[in-house]
Amino acid sequence: MNKKLGAIILAAGKGERMQMDSANKVTLPLGEKPIISHIVHFFKNFGISNIVVVVGHHKQSVINTLK
């Protein structure tokens, strides 16, 4: 049986505890790259290519980061 795996990343939160007014918290750097990039690369390293990122609050900052 051939199973295809996918991933859904929930990146729509406001980050109220972090007081993020200008961007989504997943776009903050961790090390040398944004948090969302670490998550996407994690899934890709496991051979998961069907990745969906759910965006909401400051969605354009997430979209721009993933381009």
Z-matrix of the N, CA and C atoms (Angstrom, degrees):
N
C 1 1.445
C 2 1.533 1 108.62
N 3 1.302 2 116.72 1 126.00
C 4 1.463 3 122.02 2 -179.33
C 5 1.525 4 109.27 3 -96.06
N 6 1.315 5 115.62 4 115.04
C 7 1.464 6 120.07 5 179.59
C 8 1.513 7 109.06 6 -104.30
N 9 1.317 8 115.94 7 135.37
C 10 1.455 9 121.18 8 174.00
C 11 1.517 10 108.00 9 -104.75
N 12 1.308 11 114.85 10 127.20
C 13 1.456 12 119.69 11 179.52
C 14 1.519 13 110.49 12 -99.46
N 15 1.287 14 115.15 13 151.31
C 16 1.453 15 122.00 14 175.55
C 17 1.518 16 108.73 15 -140.13
N 18 1.301 17 115.45 16 169.82
C 19 1.459 18 120.40 17 179.79
C 20 1.519 19 109.36 18 -135.41
N 21 1.310 20 115.08 19 143.14
C 22 1.458 21 121.91 20 173.69
C 23 1.526 22 106.91 21 -119.53
N 24 1.326 23 115.58 22 121.30
C 25 1.453 24 121.26 23 179.59
C 26 1.522 25 107.92 24 -106.77
N 27 1.324 26 116.58 25 120.27
C 28 1.460 27 121.25 26 -179.89
C 29 1.526 28 108.96 27 -89.60
N 30 1.330 29 115.86 28 107.84
C 31 1.469 30 121.48 29 -176.67
C 32 1.526 31 110.22 30 -128.84
N 33 1.326 32 116.35 31 44.56
C 34 1.457 33 120.28 32 -173.76
C 35 1.524 34 113.39 33 -110.40
N 36 1.319 35 117.68 34 2.46
C 37 1.458 36 120.74 35 -175.05
C 38 1.517 37 114.44 36 -72.33
N 39 1.314 38 115.10 37 156.99
C 40 1.466 39 121.19 38 -179.15
C 41 1.517 40 112.65 39 -80.79
N 42 1.297 41 119.00 40 -24.99
C 43 1.461 42 121.05 41 -176.91
C 44 1.511 43 111.95 42 68.77
N 45 1.322 44 116.45 43 40.31
C 46 1.466 45 120.98 44 -176.05
C 47 1.523 46 112.57 45 -60.12
N 48 1.319 47 117.60 46 -38.35
C 49 1.469 48 119.60 47 -179.68
C 50 1.525 49 110.92 48 -67.10
N 51 1.334 50 116.83 49 -24.66
C 52 1.459 51 121.07 50 179.66
C 53 1.526 52 111.34 51 -93.84
N 54 1.327 53 116.76 52 -2.39
C 55 1.470 54 123.47 53 179.75
C 56 1.528 55 111.51 54 53.01
N 57 1.334 56 115.44 55 50.66
C 58 1.463 57 121.68 56 179.72
C 59 1.526 58 108.92 57 -90.64
N 60 1.317 59 117.64 58 109.00
C 61 1.451 60 121.28 59 -179.54
C 62 1.522 61 113.17 60 -102.80
N 63 1.321 62 118.10 61 -22.74
C 64 1.460 63 119.96 62 -172.10
C 65 1.518 64 114.33 63 -108.91
N 66 1.325 65 118.27 64 -9.49
C 67 1.465 66 120.36 65 -178.20
C 68 1.520 67 109.30 66 -157.00
N 69 1.314 68 115.70 67 168.36
C 70 1.450 69 121.65 68 175.83
C 71 1.526 70 108.39 69 -80.78
N 72 1.326 71 117.43 70 143.50
C 73 1.472 72 120.54 71 -174.90
C 74 1.525 73 113.19 72 -61.97
N 75 1.336 74 118.71 73 -26.64
C 76 1.471 75 119.91 74 -179.74
C 77 1.525 76 112.59 75 -71.65
N 78 1.333 77 116.85 76 -8.04
C 79 1.471 78 119.39 77 177.76
C 80 1.527 79 111.84 78 -90.76
N 81 1.328 80 116.93 79 -3.90
C 82 1.460 81 120.23 80 176.89
C 83 1.521 82 109.88 81 -67.00
N 84 1.331 83 116.65 82 146.04
C 85 1.468 84 118.71 83 -179.46
C 86 1.531 85 112.16 84 -75.71
N 87 1.313 86 114.27 85 142.07
C 88 1.459 87 123.22 86 171.88
C 89 1.515 88 104.92 87 -129.28
N 90 1.306 89 116.44 88 109.17
C 91 1.459 90 118.78 89 -170.21
C 92 1.519 91 107.84 90 74.22
N 93 1.303 92 116.08 91 -123.16
C 94 1.464 93 119.77 92 -177.30
C 95 1.523 94 114.03 93 -107.49
N 96 1.343 95 117.80 94 4.47
C 97 1.460 96 118.93 95 179.08
C 98 1.523 97 110.81 96 -143.47
N 99 1.340 98 116.75 97 161.40
C 100 1.466 99 120.68 98 -178.15
C 101 1.533 100 112.38 99 -62.25
N 102 1.315 101 115.97 100 151.11
C 103 1.463 102 122.09 101 -179.24
C 104 1.525 103 111.07 102 -54.27
N 105 1.322 104 117.69 103 -44.14
C 106 1.466 105 121.08 104 -177.71
C 107 1.523 106 111.30 105 -61.58
N 108 1.310 107 117.58 106 -33.92
C 109 1.468 108 120.87 107 178.31
C 110 1.528 109 111.08 108 -66.14
N 111 1.324 110 117.07 109 -38.69
C 112 1.465 111 120.73 110 176.46
C 113 1.528 112 110.29 111 -60.49
N 114 1.323 113 116.12 112 -43.10
C 115 1.464 114 121.09 113 -177.36
C 116 1.531 115 110.59 114 -66.27
N 117 1.325 116 116.55 115 -46.56
C 118 1.472 117 120.74 116 179.85
C 119 1.531 118 110.26 117 -62.00
N 120 1.324 119 117.62 118 -44.85
C 121 1.465 120 120.67 119 179.70
C 122 1.525 121 111.75 120 -64.97
N 123 1.327 122 117.48 121 -33.79
C 124 1.463 123 121.47 122 176.31
C 125 1.526 124 110.54 123 -57.61
N 126 1.334 125 115.98 124 -49.31
C 127 1.457 126 119.63 125 179.97
C 128 1.524 127 111.90 126 -66.27
N 129 1.312 128 117.63 127 -41.09
C 130 1.464 129 120.93 128 179.56
C 131 1.528 130 111.24 129 -63.05
N 132 1.324 131 117.20 130 -35.98
C 133 1.465 132 120.38 131 178.49
C 134 1.525 133 112.48 132 -64.44
N 135 1.315 134 117.61 133 -23.90
C 136 1.452 135 122.30 134 176.74
C 137 1.528 136 112.54 135 -93.02
N 138 1.321 137 116.30 136 9.99
C 139 1.456 138 120.74 137 177.16
C 140 1.512 139 114.64 138 81.19
N 141 1.314 140 117.30 139 14.77
C 142 1.464 141 120.97 140 178.76
C 143 1.523 142 107.49 141 -92.45
N 144 1.334 143 115.21 142 113.97
C 145 1.461 144 118.66 143 -177.76
C 146 1.523 145 112.63 144 -106.41
N 147 1.325 146 117.25 145 -18.74
C 148 1.466 147 120.82 146 177.39
C 149 1.523 148 108.26 147 -87.11
N 150 1.328 149 115.88 148 93.21
C 151 1.460 150 121.57 149 -176.84
C 152 1.525 151 109.26 150 -120.33
N 153 1.311 152 115.20 151 126.86
C 154 1.465 153 121.69 152 177.56
C 155 1.519 154 107.83 153 -115.47
N 156 1.325 155 116.38 154 130.25
C 157 1.459 156 121.49 155 177.69
C 158 1.524 157 107.57 156 -111.01
N 159 1.319 158 116.27 157 118.10
C 160 1.460 159 122.21 158 178.77
C 161 1.524 160 107.36 159 -87.78
N 162 1.325 161 115.80 160 119.75
C 163 1.460 162 120.83 161 -177.68
C 164 1.526 163 110.11 162 -115.90
N 165 1.307 164 115.98 163 160.64
C 166 1.461 165 121.49 164 179.52
C 167 1.513 166 108.28 165 -156.81
N 168 1.326 167 115.20 166 -91.21
C 169 1.464 168 121.81 167 -177.93
C 170 1.529 169 110.00 168 -62.13
N 171 1.318 170 116.43 169 124.98
C 172 1.466 171 122.90 170 -177.50
C 173 1.531 172 111.58 171 49.73
N 174 1.327 173 115.12 172 47.76
C 175 1.465 174 120.20 173 -175.48
C 176 1.516 175 113.04 174 -58.93
N 177 1.322 176 117.18 175 -32.44
C 178 1.470 177 118.84 176 -177.76
C 179 1.524 178 111.55 177 -64.99
N 180 1.327 179 118.40 178 -31.51
C 181 1.466 180 120.63 179 177.85
C 182 1.527 181 110.95 180 -65.93
N 183 1.335 182 117.21 181 -36.22
C 184 1.471 183 121.42 182 177.62
C 185 1.528 184 109.24 183 -71.02
N 186 1.314 185 116.73 184 -46.25
C 187 1.468 186 121.23 185 179.93
C 188 1.527 187 110.19 186 -58.21
N 189 1.327 188 117.15 187 -46.37
C 190 1.458 189 120.83 188 179.96
C 191 1.521 190 111.74 189 -63.65
N 192 1.311 191 117.23 190 -37.11
C 193 1.459 192 121.29 191 179.72
C 194 1.528 193 111.35 192 -65.98
N 195 1.323 194 117.04 193 -35.66
C 196 1.464 195 120.87 194 -176.36
C 197 1.526 196 114.23 195 -87.10
N 198 1.314 197 118.03 196 -2.82
C 199 1.479 198 119.95 197 -179.66
C 200 1.504 199 111.16 198 -67.91
